[in-house]
């Protein structure tokens, strides 16, 4: 009987930690995707100064 209680406790513990790990991983992935989206839509990362464009034309 003690073995069954211990097994139930271990199962509950791993189940709870698994839920926490899934939530943490989901948040990290969401932040990574948000950061990538911000970098992709950032205008300053892709701006070409007009002087460079004029030099390439001439």
DOLUMTI-411048 format. One record per residue: residue in three letters; x, y, z of N, C-alpha, C in turn. Coordinates in Angstrom, 3 decimals, always signed. Layout:
DOLUMTI-411048
+---------+----------+----------+----------+----------+----------+----------+----------+----------+----------+
| residuo |    neast |   nnorth |      nup |   caeast |  canorth |     caup |    ceast |   cnorth |      cup |
+---------+----------+----------+----------+----------+----------+----------+----------+----------+----------+
|     ala |        X |        Y |        Z |        X |        Y |        Z |        X |        Y |        Z |
...
+---------+----------+----------+----------+----------+----------+----------+----------+----------+----------+
This chain:
DOLUMTI-411048
+---------+----------+----------+----------+----------+----------+----------+----------+----------+----------+
| residuo |    neast |   nnorth |      nup |   caeast |  canorth |     caup |    ceast |   cnorth |      cup |
+---------+----------+----------+----------+----------+----------+----------+----------+----------+----------+
|     unk |   +0.824 |   -1.192 |   +0.000 |   +0.000 |   +0.000 |   +0.000 |   +0.872 |   +1.260 |   +0.000 |
|     unk |   +1.966 |   +1.242 |   +0.716 |   +2.859 |   +2.397 |   +0.710 |   +3.470 |   +2.604 |   -0.664 |
|     unk |   +3.737 |   +1.515 |   -1.352 |   +4.318 |   +1.601 |   -2.685 |   +3.351 |   +2.273 |   -3.655 |
|     unk |   +2.067 |   +1.951 |   -3.533 |   +1.065 |   +2.554 |   -4.425 |   +0.942 |   +4.054 |   -4.168 |
|     unk |   +0.963 |   +4.460 |   -2.901 |   +0.884 |   +5.890 |   -2.568 |   +2.114 |   +6.629 |   -3.084 |
|     unk |   +3.277 |   +5.982 |   -2.922 |   +4.506 |   +6.616 |   -3.400 |   +4.469 |   +6.758 |   -4.922 |
|     unk |   +3.998 |   +5.718 |   -5.612 |   +3.906 |   +5.772 |   -7.071 |   +2.935 |   +6.867 |   -7.525 |
|     unk |   +1.804 |   +7.017 |   -6.845 |   +0.847 |   +8.075 |   -7.173 |   +1.464 |   +9.448 |   -6.961 |
|     unk |   +2.217 |   +9.596 |   -5.884 |   +2.877 |  +10.885 |   -5.605 |   +3.902 |  +11.204 |   -6.692 |
|     unk |   +4.675 |  +10.210 |   -7.087 |   +5.682 |  +10.418 |   -8.133 |   +4.996 |  +10.783 |   -9.454 |
|     unk |   +3.912 |  +10.072 |   -9.778 |   +3.184 |  +10.368 |  -11.016 |   +2.638 |  +11.792 |  -11.012 |
|     unk |   +2.058 |  +12.211 |   -9.888 |   +1.524 |  +13.577 |   -9.787 |   +2.642 |  +14.603 |   -9.905 |
|     unk |   +3.779 |  +14.344 |   -9.286 |   +4.904 |  +15.277 |   -9.329 |   +5.405 |  +15.453 |  -10.753 |
|     unk |   +5.621 |  +14.351 |  -11.462 |   +6.093 |  +14.455 |  -12.847 |   +5.050 |  +15.111 |  -13.731 |
|     unk |   +3.788 |  +14.839 |  -13.495 |   +2.721 |  +15.458 |  -14.285 |   +2.732 |  +16.968 |  -14.087 |
|     unk |   +2.855 |  +17.424 |  -12.851 |   +2.868 |  +18.865 |  -12.567 |   +4.094 |  +19.529 |  -13.172 |
|     unk |   +5.256 |  +18.914 |  -13.053 |   +6.466 |  +19.514 |  -13.614 |   +6.412 |  +19.504 |  -15.135 |
|     unk |   +5.818 |  +18.474 |  -15.701 |   +5.683 |  +18.436 |  -17.153 |   +4.836 |  +19.590 |  -17.657 |
|     unk |   +3.747 |  +19.890 |  -16.962 |   +2.900 |  +21.016 |  -17.351 |   +3.677 |  +22.330 |  -17.277 |
|     unk |   +4.468 |  +22.484 |  -16.225 |   +5.251 |  +23.714 |  -16.060 |   +6.280 |  +23.837 |  -17.178 |
|     unk |   +6.961 |  +22.742 |  -17.491 |   +7.975 |  +22.783 |  -18.549 |   +7.353 |  +23.106 |  -19.906 |
|     unk |   +6.193 |  +22.555 |  -20.177 |   +5.514 |  +22.852 |  -21.445 |   +5.147 |  +24.331 |  -21.512 |
|     unk |   +4.663 |  +24.894 |  -20.419 |   +4.301 |  +26.317 |  -20.404 |   +5.529 |  +27.196 |  -20.598 |
|     unk |   +6.619 |  +26.873 |  -19.915 |   +7.851 |  +27.662 |  -20.051 |   +8.375 |  +27.574 |  -21.475 |
|     unk |   +8.385 |  +26.380 |  -22.048 |   +8.852 |  +26.209 |  -23.417 |   +7.970 |  +26.987 |  -24.388 |
|     unk |   +6.671 |  +26.964 |  -24.179 |   +5.752 |  +27.703 |  -25.051 |   +6.016 |  +29.202 |  -24.988 |
|     unk |   +6.266 |  +29.714 |  -23.794 |   +6.552 |  +31.141 |  -23.643 |   +7.861 |  +31.497 |  -24.329 |
|     unk |   +8.881 |  +30.657 |  -24.190 |  +10.162 |  +30.926 |  -24.847 |  +10.021 |  +30.924 |  -26.366 |
|     unk |   +9.269 |  +29.993 |  -26.905 |   +9.054 |  +29.951 |  -28.350 |   +8.283 |  +31.188 |  -28.806 |
|     unk |   +7.269 |  +31.594 |  -28.038 |   +6.500 |  +32.791 |  -28.392 |   +7.393 |  +34.035 |  -28.391 |
|     unk |   +8.257 |  +34.151 |  -27.401 |   +9.168 |  +35.307 |  -27.350 |  +10.163 |  +35.277 |  -28.507 |
|     unk |  +10.646 |  +34.099 |  -28.854 |  +11.560 |  +33.977 |  -29.985 |  +10.877 |  +34.405 |  -31.282 |
|     unk |   +9.662 |  +33.930 |  -31.496 |   +8.930 |  +34.306 |  -32.701 |   +8.612 |  +35.794 |  -32.727 |
|     unk |   +8.272 |  +36.350 |  -31.581 |   +8.006 |  +37.785 |  -31.507 |   +9.263 |  +38.583 |  -31.831 |
|     unk |  +10.404 |  +38.145 |  -31.327 |  +11.662 |  +38.816 |  -31.626 |  +12.017 |  +38.734 |  -33.098 |
|     unk |  +11.813 |  +37.559 |  -33.693 |  +12.086 |  +37.418 |  -35.126 |  +11.149 |  +38.283 |  -35.957 |
|     unk |   +9.882 |  +38.355 |  -35.556 |   +8.931 |  +39.198 |  -36.270 |   +9.345 |  +40.668 |  -36.160 |
|     unk |   +9.771 |  +41.075 |  -34.961 |  +10.194 |  +42.460 |  -34.779 |  +11.401 |  +42.778 |  -35.650 |
|     unk |  +12.365 |  +41.871 |  -35.707 |  +13.537 |  +42.105 |  -36.550 |  +13.163 |  +42.149 |  -38.027 |
|     unk |  +12.245 |  +41.309 |  -38.435 |  +11.860 |  +41.259 |  -39.843 |  +11.086 |  +42.499 |  -40.264 |
|     unk |  +10.325 |  +43.064 |  -39.356 |   +9.518 |  +44.227 |  -39.711 |  +10.191 |  +45.548 |  -39.347 |
|     unk |  +11.331 |  +45.469 |  -38.736 |  +12.045 |  +46.682 |  -38.328 |  +12.545 |  +47.422 |  -39.565 |
|     unk |  +12.188 |  +48.682 |  -39.696 |  +12.585 |  +49.467 |  -40.859 |  +14.067 |  +49.822 |  -40.819 |
|     unk |  +14.609 |  +50.025 |  -39.648 |  +16.001 |  +50.463 |  -39.550 |  +16.965 |  +49.383 |  -40.011 |
|     unk |  +16.574 |  +48.124 |  -39.933 |  +17.467 |  +47.043 |  -40.326 |  +17.618 |  +46.967 |  -41.843 |
|     unk |  +16.640 |  +47.485 |  -42.597 |  +16.658 |  +47.328 |  -44.039 |  +16.725 |  +48.649 |  -44.787 |
|     unk |  +16.932 |  +49.749 |  -44.107 |  +16.984 |  +51.048 |  -44.783 |  +18.321 |  +51.209 |  -45.498 |
|     unk |  +18.247 |  +51.696 |  -46.716 |  +19.440 |  +52.011 |  -47.493 |  +19.498 |  +53.527 |  -47.617 |
|     unk |  +20.576 |  +54.137 |  -47.167 |  +20.667 |  +55.606 |  -47.275 |  +20.552 |  +56.049 |  -48.735 |
|     unk |  +19.891 |  +57.177 |  -48.931 |  +19.660 |  +57.669 |  -50.294 |  +20.978 |  +58.000 |  -50.988 |
|     unk |  +22.006 |  +58.383 |  -50.256 |  +23.297 |  +58.686 |  -50.887 |  +23.901 |  +57.430 |  -51.525 |
|     unk |  +23.712 |  +56.273 |  -50.910 |  +24.207 |  +55.022 |  -51.499 |  +23.465 |  +54.698 |  -52.789 |
|     unk |  +22.177 |  +54.951 |  -52.820 |  +21.385 |  +54.681 |  -54.022 |  +21.846 |  +55.604 |  -55.146 |
|     unk |  +22.096 |  +56.878 |  -54.839 |  +22.517 |  +57.828 |  -55.861 |  +23.882 |  +57.442 |  -56.403 |
|     unk |  +24.784 |  +56.975 |  -55.554 |  +26.120 |  +56.592 |  -56.020 |  +26.052 |  +55.389 |  -56.939 |
|     unk |  +25.142 |  +54.449 |  -56.648 |  +25.016 |  +53.261 |  -57.489 |  +24.412 |  +53.592 |  -58.849 |
|     unk |  +23.577 |  +54.609 |  -58.923 |  +22.956 |  +54.986 |  -60.179 |  +23.979 |  +55.656 |  -61.090 |
|     unk |  +24.855 |  +56.466 |  -60.537 |  +25.808 |  +57.231 |  -61.370 |  +26.949 |  +56.424 |  -61.835 |
+---------+----------+----------+----------+----------+----------+----------+----------+----------+----------+
